């Protein structure tokens, strides 16, 4: 069979246990299009990963992964990964296909606290080798359970209007301690274009996505600073390049409560 991309075989690594872990701290990591002869779970620990892969229909999909997210791909799926950050850290867990036979999860995953804690534990070099098989099995079970739970919730709940979905996405990112995605990226994650999101926000809130995003950021920063967190840390964790940029945002955005931001709609 002719391959369109190089094969990066992991069979030697997973032969004994059915899994293998790789951890990368390489600045500006880049691995162009390739495939593995096993499944792979990819997750960022620090910084963001720009990932692309070919789905079951042959279309190429793209996503920027941040902490709290992971990408689970079956074997022989073409994919590429790169990180622009010098301080990036990410893990790759290679898995024999039989370990995932009962797992319905796949694609981009939103990690719950338990799964994130397990991935953080896998990263630690002091973890006993004898504990790894149980931890990997527990991780797969947790990913599957969380995926099924969210799938069931999607079936039971009527879809929210696009603008409300977008606001919920921003709030969820902040609650998880993640920087807010760019507007185009967040619109794409919801299956919409930037223009469609613009219209939806104007209709629902009378404000553009840019204005709403700035207010969400300012509110989150003010809350954290009021609780005594250092401005430098708040600035860095919210994705600002410097404390000065955060300061300019706070001066520009009215601190008065905005129902679009403070409400649950």
N, C-alpha and C positions, 0 to 999 in steps of 0.2 A: 504494500500500500504506500502511495506517495504522500509524504507529509508536506503540508504547506508552511509549517513552522517547525523549528527544532524541538526535539523531544528531550526534556530534562528528566531522565529516569531517576526514580527514588526507590526502586524495588530493593536494592541492596540495603538501603537504610531502614526499610519497614519490614524486612524479611523475618526478623525474630519476634517482634512485638506487635506488628501490624500498624505501627505509627512511628513517626520521627518528628522531632522539633528542631526548627531553625530559627535563630534570633539574629536580627540585623540592626546594627547601629551605624551603618555606612552613610556618611553624609551624601545627600543628593542621590540616593539609591535609584538605580534604574535597571530594570530587566525587561528587555523588549519581548515581543511576541514569542511565546513558547507554550509548551504543554507538558503535563506530567502524566505518568502512567499510574496515577493514584489520585484520590480525592485530596483537596487542599482547603484548609481553613486559614484565611489571611486576616490579620487584625493589626491596627496601629496601636502602639502604646504611647507614643509621643509624636507630635506632628501629624500631618495628613498624608494619605496615600492616594494618588491618582491611579485608579485601577480601570482596566478595560477588559472585556471578555466577550466571547461569542456565545450567544444563547442557543437554545435548542432549535430555533428556526433559522439559525445561521446569521442572525443580525448581530452586529457588534454594539455592545452596551458599555456605558461609562458611568463612573461614580467616584466621588471624592469621599474616601473613608476617613473618619476621625475616631478618636477614642470613644468607646461605647458602641461601635459598629464593627461588623466583620463581614467577610465575603466567603461563602462556602461553595466550592465548585466541585463537581464530580470529575472523574478521571477523563483525560484526553479532551479537555476544554482549552481552547486557545485563549491565552490571557497575557496581559502585560501589566507591570507595576512600576511606578516611579514616585519619587518624593523630592520636592524642591527644597525642603528644609535641611539645613546642615545638622540639626539636632534630632533628626527622625529616629524613631525606634519602632520596629514592627516584628511580629512573629509569624511564622508559617508552620502549621501543623499538618504534616502529610499523613493521610489515613488510607488504610486498605479499604476498598469498596465494601467489603463484607461488614465492616464496623458500622456502616451507615445504612444497612439494609432496612432497619426499622425506623429510620429518621426521615421525617418529611421535610425538614428544614433545608433551605437552599437559597442561593443568591445572596443579596444584601440582607443582613440580619441586624436588628436592633437588640443589643445585648441587655439582659436584665442584670441586676446587681450580683446575683449568684454566678452567672456565666462569666461576668467580668472578673470577679474575684478568683474564679478557677483559672482563667487565662493569666492573671497576674501571678498566681501561684506557680503555674507552669514555667513562667519566665525566670523564677528564682533558681540560681545554680545550686543552692543548698538543699533543694528538694530531693528527697531520697528516691533513687531509681526504682525501688520496689513499690513506691506509692504512685508512680506515674500511670500504670495501667488502670488503676481504680479511678484516678482523677480524670483521665481521658474518657473513660466510660461514663463517668458522672457528667462530664461536660457535654457529651453528645446527647445524653438523656435530657439535660437541662435545655439545650438548644431546641430539641424536638418539642419538649413540653411548652416552652415559651412560644414557639412558632404555632403550635396547634391552638394555644390559648388566644393568640392574636387573630388567627384565622377564624376561629369561632366568633370572636367579638366583631370582626368585620362583617360576618354574615348576619348577625343579630342587629347590628346598628345601621340605621339609615345613614348614608354618607352626608357629612357636613358640607355646607357651601365652601367653595374653594378658599375664600378669604379667611374663613374660620379655621379650616385645615392648616392654612399657612401660619396663622397666629399660634395655633397649638404646636406646630412644628418648632417655631422659634422658642416658645416657652419650654418645650421638652428639652431642647438643646441646652438651654441655660440651666435647667434643673439638673441636668446630667453633668454640668461643669464643662460643656463643650463650647467653642467659639461658634458664633452664628454663621451659617453658610451664606454665600453670596446669593443675591436675589435670583439670578438666572439659574444657579445650581438648585436652590430650594424649589423654584417653580418646576424645574425638570423632575425633581424627586417626586412631585405631586402629579406628574403627567401633564403639566400645563406649559404654555409658553410665557415668556416674560410679559408680553402684551396682554394675554388673557388674565394673568395675575394682576396686572395694573388695573384693568377694568373692574375686576372683582373687588379689589380693595377700595377703589373709589366709590363703587356702588354700596358696599357694606359699611365703610367707615368714613367716606368722604376725604380720604387721605391716600397718598401714593405709597407703594411698598417701601420706597426709600425713607419717607418720613416716618412710617410706622416702625421700620427696623431701627432707625436712630432713637426713637422714643423707647422702644423695648430695651435697647442697649443702655440708654441713659438711666432708665428706671432700675435695671439690674445692678448697674455700677453704684448708683446712689444707695441702694439697699445694702450692698456689701460693705461699702465704705462706712455707712452709718453703724454697722455691726462691728467696726473696728479693724477691718482688714486693711493692710497697707495698700495705698493707691498703686504702687508699682506692681504688686501681685495681681490686683484686680485688672489693671490695664493689660498685663501680659496674658492672663487667662481668658479675657474677653476678646483677644485677638488684635489688640492695638499694638502698633510698632513702638510706641513710646507713651509715657504718662502724659506728655504734653498733648498728644492727639486726643486722649480721653478727656483731658481738661477742657480742650476746645469744644468737644461735643457737649459736655455738661454745661458749659456757658451758653451754648447755642440753643439747647433744648429746654423749654419751659418746665420747671419742676412741678408745676401744678398737675394734679391727677388728671389723666385722660381716660374716659370710660372705655375706649377701644383697647387700652393697655391694661388697665386695672381690672376690668371686667373679665368674666369667663367666656364671653362670646367671641 
